[in-house]
Amino acid sequence: MADLPEPPPTILQFNRRGHKAMSYGATPLDGARIARDIAALDTFTQGLDRSSSVAAPLQ
């Protein structure tokens, strides 16, 4: 059986609720992009489906 190539490194990013938010797999990994995505993800305090700002209820 022929040797298979090694897969690229993979980083999984999860939100505060434990749901997978992003996956990164490339050689080399883009550290600047990962840092930007982490900062953006941190603004979603309740997970990806709810941002930190809460809209006023409809009246």
Secondary structure, DSSP 8 states (H G I E B T S, - for coil): ---------EEEEE-TTS-EEEEEE-SS--HHHHHHHHHHHTT-TT-TTS-SS------
